[in-house]
């Protein structure tokens, strides 16, 4: 019988890859974006609340920061992670001292211990896949909606539809400001990271 708990990281990784592949499928983006527009569209439409698009991104990125923090809090064993990291630091120090002193007996003993340490590290790394998949499941529809609406609102680089970027001034949300990365993605990430720090602090949520 398949142990779903043990297979969860693998399933989450496959799902994550599938989500990334969906970006290249136009009809998937359009279908999901259109469905999201039923809820989010009225917030930015002139007939609705007429929220500026860059403000809407702030709101959505803040929401992302909130659920990302909560998902990580309840899916990642931070206590075990910190314990494993502390053990690894001690092990690395001991191994380095054994190598410097040329103590072959101690080195062989530590090498046997190293295998278990690596397994613990791998397990901690595997834990990251589940929350990442959940966060992507919640975030990707938002991105698809932004991509759907962006052409209509991001063409003009003015103060109403643009944002102020360091060294670039006021730029359109659809402009490319860092290699091939659009301005709106950088704006979204900055807002989300800033808000997540505030949220983690206020909710006393640990970090990785």
VMD Tcl script that draws the C-alpha trace (Angstrom):
set ca {
  {0.00 0.00 0.00}
  {1.34 3.43 -0.95}
  {2.20 5.71 1.97}
  {0.72 9.03 0.83}
  {2.49 10.93 3.59}
  {5.89 9.77 2.36}
  {4.92 10.30 -1.27}
  {3.51 13.80 -0.64}
  {6.79 15.64 -1.44}
  {7.17 13.75 -4.73}
  {3.55 14.42 -5.68}
  {3.98 18.08 -4.73}
  {7.11 18.34 -6.89}
  {5.33 16.85 -9.90}
  {2.40 19.18 -9.36}
  {4.78 22.15 -9.15}
  {6.36 21.20 -12.47}
  {2.88 20.85 -13.99}
  {1.95 24.33 -12.77}
  {5.07 25.82 -14.34}
  {4.29 24.07 -17.62}
  {0.78 25.55 -17.59}
  {2.32 28.99 -18.15}
  {3.16 27.94 -21.69}
  {-0.41 26.86 -22.47}
  {-2.35 29.89 -23.67}
  {-5.88 28.51 -23.23}
  {-5.11 27.44 -19.64}
  {-3.91 30.94 -18.76}
  {-6.90 32.55 -20.43}
  {-9.49 30.20 -18.91}
  {-8.18 30.56 -15.36}
  {-7.58 34.30 -15.77}
  {-11.12 34.82 -17.05}
  {-12.57 32.86 -14.13}
  {-10.56 34.99 -11.68}
  {-11.76 38.13 -13.46}
  {-15.31 37.41 -12.35}
  {-14.18 38.08 -8.77}
  {-11.31 40.54 -9.21}
  {-12.44 42.42 -12.32}
  {-15.09 44.58 -10.60}
  {-12.47 45.84 -8.16}
  {-10.48 47.61 -10.90}
  {-13.23 48.42 -13.43}
  {-14.35 52.08 -13.64}
  {-17.95 50.95 -13.07}
  {-16.85 49.11 -9.93}
  {-14.43 50.16 -7.20}
  {-11.89 51.51 -9.72}
  {-8.86 50.45 -7.65}
  {-5.63 51.43 -9.47}
  {-3.91 48.38 -10.92}
  {-0.66 48.90 -9.03}
  {-2.65 49.17 -5.77}
  {-4.49 45.98 -6.69}
  {-1.12 44.26 -7.02}
  {-0.19 45.50 -3.54}
  {-3.43 44.04 -2.15}
  {-2.96 40.70 -3.92}
  {0.73 40.45 -3.01}
  {-0.14 41.18 0.64}
  {-2.67 38.37 0.48}
  {0.06 36.15 -0.98}
  {2.35 37.08 1.90}
  {-0.38 36.16 4.38}
  {-1.31 32.72 3.05}
  {2.32 31.86 2.25}
  {3.29 32.52 5.86}
  {0.35 30.52 7.21}
  {0.91 27.59 4.85}
  {4.58 27.38 5.80}
  {3.74 27.67 9.49}
  {1.41 24.67 9.43}
  {3.24 22.44 6.94}
  {6.90 22.86 7.92}
  {8.36 21.52 11.15}
  {10.54 24.52 11.98}
  {11.66 23.03 15.27}
  {13.02 19.93 13.54}
  {14.53 22.07 10.79}
  {16.42 24.26 13.24}
  {17.54 21.20 15.21}
  {18.84 19.53 12.04}
  {20.64 22.67 10.94}
  {22.26 23.03 14.37}
  {23.43 19.40 14.28}
  {24.84 19.91 10.78}
  {26.84 22.95 11.92}
  {28.29 20.97 14.83}
  {29.08 18.03 12.54}
  {30.82 20.24 9.98}
  {32.93 21.79 12.71}
  {33.93 18.37 14.08}
  {34.67 17.01 10.61}
  {36.85 20.02 9.78}
  {38.79 19.64 13.03}
  {39.31 15.92 12.35}
  {40.62 16.65 8.86}
  {43.00 19.34 10.12}
  {44.33 17.08 12.85}
  {44.67 14.12 10.46}
  {42.71 11.86 12.81}
  {41.77 9.07 10.35}
  {39.88 7.05 12.96}
  {37.70 10.00 13.87}
  {37.18 10.89 10.20}
  {35.90 7.39 9.40}
  {33.56 7.53 12.38}
  {32.21 10.90 11.26}
  {31.82 9.70 7.67}
  {29.44 6.99 8.89}
  {27.49 9.65 10.74}
  {27.53 11.88 7.65}
  {25.16 9.57 5.75}
  {22.45 9.97 8.40}
  {23.03 13.73 8.50}
  {22.59 13.93 4.74}
  {19.35 11.95 4.94}
  {18.02 14.37 7.55}
  {18.98 17.31 5.34}
  {17.26 15.68 2.37}
  {14.10 15.14 4.39}
  {14.09 18.81 5.41}
  {14.50 19.81 1.77}
  {11.66 17.50 0.74}
  {9.39 19.22 3.25}
  {9.63 22.42 1.20}
  {7.86 20.91 -1.82}
  {4.43 20.54 -0.18}
  {4.04 24.18 0.95}
  {5.53 25.38 -2.34}
  {2.90 23.43 -4.28}
  {0.08 24.82 -2.12}
  {1.35 28.39 -2.46}
  {1.67 28.00 -6.23}
  {-1.86 26.60 -6.43}
  {-3.14 29.78 -4.77}
  {-0.80 32.25 -6.50}
  {-0.75 31.11 -10.13}
  {-4.44 32.00 -10.76}
  {-3.64 35.52 -9.55}
  {-0.72 35.74 -11.97}
  {-2.92 34.50 -14.81}
  {-5.46 37.20 -13.99}
  {-2.77 39.89 -13.98}
  {-1.50 38.65 -17.36}
  {-5.07 38.78 -18.68}
  {-5.72 42.33 -17.51}
  {-2.25 43.82 -17.90}
  {-2.40 44.67 -21.64}
  {-5.40 46.93 -21.05}
  {-3.98 48.82 -18.08}
  {-0.21 48.60 -18.35}
  {0.48 50.19 -21.71}
  {0.87 53.79 -20.53}
  {3.87 54.61 -18.36}
  {2.22 57.32 -16.29}
  {1.64 57.75 -12.58}
  {-1.83 56.18 -12.82}
  {-0.80 52.90 -14.41}
  {2.93 52.79 -13.78}
  {5.21 52.35 -10.78}
  {8.42 54.00 -9.61}
  {11.39 51.66 -9.97}
  {14.91 52.36 -8.65}
  {17.19 53.86 -11.34}
  {14.33 53.65 -13.87}
  {11.80 56.20 -12.64}
  {8.13 55.74 -13.56}
  {7.71 52.71 -15.80}
  {4.79 50.78 -17.18}
  {3.84 47.64 -15.27}
  {4.31 45.67 -18.48}
  {7.77 47.11 -19.16}
  {10.91 44.97 -18.85}
  {13.22 46.48 -16.27}
  {15.57 43.66 -15.26}
  {16.81 41.56 -18.15}
  {13.64 39.74 -19.24}
  {11.62 40.24 -16.04}
  {8.50 42.47 -16.31}
  {8.12 45.32 -13.85}
  {4.88 43.95 -12.42}
  {6.54 40.72 -11.26}
  {9.30 42.63 -9.47}
  {6.68 44.95 -7.93}
  {4.60 41.92 -6.84}
  {7.61 40.16 -5.29}
  {8.82 43.25 -3.43}
  {5.38 43.95 -2.01}
  {4.83 40.31 -1.07}
  {8.22 39.97 0.65}
  {7.77 43.22 2.57}
  {4.27 42.32 3.74}
  {5.23 38.73 4.61}
  {7.91 40.03 6.99}
  {5.34 42.20 8.77}
  {2.85 39.32 8.87}
  {5.42 36.84 10.21}
  {6.43 39.27 12.91}
  {2.87 40.09 13.95}
  {1.73 36.43 13.94}
  {5.00 35.18 15.47}
  {5.62 32.83 12.57}
  {9.08 31.33 12.26}
  {11.16 31.59 9.10}
  {13.33 29.29 7.04}
}
mol new
graphics top color blue
foreach p $ca { graphics top sphere $p radius 0.5 }
foreach p [lrange $ca 0 end-1] q [lrange $ca 1 end] { graphics top cylinder $p $q radius 0.2 }
display resetview
